[in-house]
Amino acid sequence: MIHIGITGSTGLVGSHLNYYLEKYTDEYKPVLIDREDFKDDPSTRAEHGTGQRKKLIDKLKVCDVIVHLAGLSNRADQKEIYDTNVGLTRKILDRLESLNLCPKIIFLSSVHRDKDTPYGRSKKDSELLIAEWGKKNNTPTTIIISPHIFGESPHIFNKSLKPYVGSAFATFCHELAQNKPSTVYPIAPIELVYVGDVVVSIFNASQNTTLEPVIYLHGKHTQMADVYSLLKYFRDEILSGKTPVPKDDFELNCYKAFLSYV
């Protein structure tokens, strides 16, 4: 049995990855690492002095592979993004170091890594930290660089979760489903990749004995205005009692994603 740790397990990619692994219960067991696991556990402070995160440590101990997805999106508070995202990466690596553990690490980065923004720098610096840790410990690591990700909302897996609105695509879906107005920029190019394709890439990387250092994912190049028009078409067809007819796989995935908000 291979234990795959998933940080950010309740987010868009984490939720879909956990669901995907249910098809392989005889071979893989997900170890879900959420926000609470990174918090200090006061009960361990007397023993460790600095309040090591016991919940995180207990989960890391059993992981053969760690898929690091946790972090704030580029829509979060700009003052918190860098420190939070890089801080989460450091916590994982520090805990592994203290435990003398060297699992494979797969990190989901972003095309924003090349931008001089708190989010972009947090992705780039996390990549460097993980790659350096891998070299130091002779452990394979993979950085998956993805364009903007879209897909069915995580709340379809857990009804207690709020609909995911951390991206423009998801926000459009949410607002259209609620019949709310959206802000759509006429010229806003974007590359979109379906969450299912991202999950397959992560899963394939977890199976490889020697991981590729860097994997670039590619998606559909389009305009956000066109995406909004497509989603609005789905909404209008549904309201009129019709079944939309997607023209290709991209439109089909967009339709499935929109349905998760209806």
Buried (B, 14 or more C-beta within 10 A) or exposed (E): EBBBBBBBBBBBBBBBBBBBBEEBEEEBBBBBBBEEBBEBBEEBEEEEEEBBBBBBBEBBBEBBBBBBBBBBBBEBEEEEBBEBBBBBBBBBBEBBEEEEBBBBBBBBBBBBBEBEBBBBBBBBBBBEBBBEBBEEBEBBBBBBBBBBBBBBBBBBBEEEBEBBBBBBBBBBBBBBBEEEEBEBEEEBEBBBBBBBBBBEBBBEBBEEEEBEEEBEBEBBEBBBBEBBEBBBBBBEBBEEEEEBEBEEEBBBBBBBBBBBBE
